[in-house]
Amino acid sequence: MWRAAFLLLAASLSLSLARPRLQPLSSEMVNYINKFNTTWKAGHNFHNVDYSYIQRLCGTMLKGPKLPVMVQYTGDLKLPEEFDAREQWPNCPTLKEIRDQGSCGSCWAFGAAEAISDRVCIHSNAKVSVEISSEDLLTCCMSCGMGCNGGYPSAAWDFWTKEGLVSGGLYDSHIGCRPYTIAPCEHHVNGSRPSCTGEGGDTPQCITKCEAGYTPSYKEDKHFGKTSYTVLSDEEQIQSEIFKNGPVEGAFIVYEDFVLYKSGVYQHVSGSAVGGHAIKILGWGVEDGVPYWLCANSWNTDWGDNGFFKFLRGSDHCGIESEVVAGIPK
């Protein structure tokens, strides 16, 4: 009952706000959001950054090809009010990791590689801990879309089951077979990283060879999925999938205000749609009576809440519950 009442209130609040056209990333937009004392706080995550860079980050093509739907049996399952995969599986270090996609619309590949990394560890009872390569998925999956110019999460999981994915850590980490080759860019005014632009360059070339000094070979390093599937667009089904098997990949429509998220439970207040964005969903909870999904972004740890964020749960807000995909490792 409280949830329905809250969502009705939230909906009426959004409709009743006269939304002036504010400049994206501006202090005026931050102040406008915070003035309404909604369920979240806004602030500056990106300083001295082109708006075209933000548009480039949102590289997920929504409503693409669908994998078969997996329906979880929930009759005997008592779901907790709060769940955090980082606490449930503390011996799987990738659950705590935040990556950085750089100036590339590779979020579709990051959400998949992150959740797959977690699931490989979870399903091996922490015997296998590996960072699955976003680079391998981004550059070598020809059926996934257009690389840095956007892709389909469902195709990424399908590629994992059919072609496999090698290991690969963050940029310049020299971890795994194919580490990420796109440098993180600078979100702050006086930082040391290269500036963030919307151009970002072309998608890197697919290289079917591990970096120098790494063994085993590229072919031997492949990790495969046994099955991949769409999770039914239903709150309890998504919760059950995470509870039983680990984090999933989700996607939603990003509005300009999301870029300014700092804390609390995000729901759209101001700004236009920017594009589709894929992320990892690793849990859920309730904050001040507001139900949320716990998510990991791929915009580095200086975005949001150390790279993580909470997103309104239970009303398919911005389509978050309509694009969930997952799979089981071999």
Secondary structure, DSSP 8 states (H G I E B T S, - for coil): -HHHHHHHHHHHHHHHS------TT-HHHHHHHHHTT-SEEE--S-SS--HHHHHHH--B-SS-----EE----TT----S-EEHHHHSTT-GGGG---B--SS--HHHHHHHHHHHHHHHHHTTTS----B-HHHHHHH-GGGBSGGG-B-HHHHHHHHHHT-B-B--STT---SSS---S---B-STT-SS-B--S----------S--TT--S-TTTT-B-EEEEEEE-S-HHHHHHHHHHH--EEEEEEEEGGGGGEEEEEE---SS-EEEEEEEEEEEEEEETTEEEEEEE-SB-TTSTBTTEEEEE-SS-GGGTTTS-EEEEE-
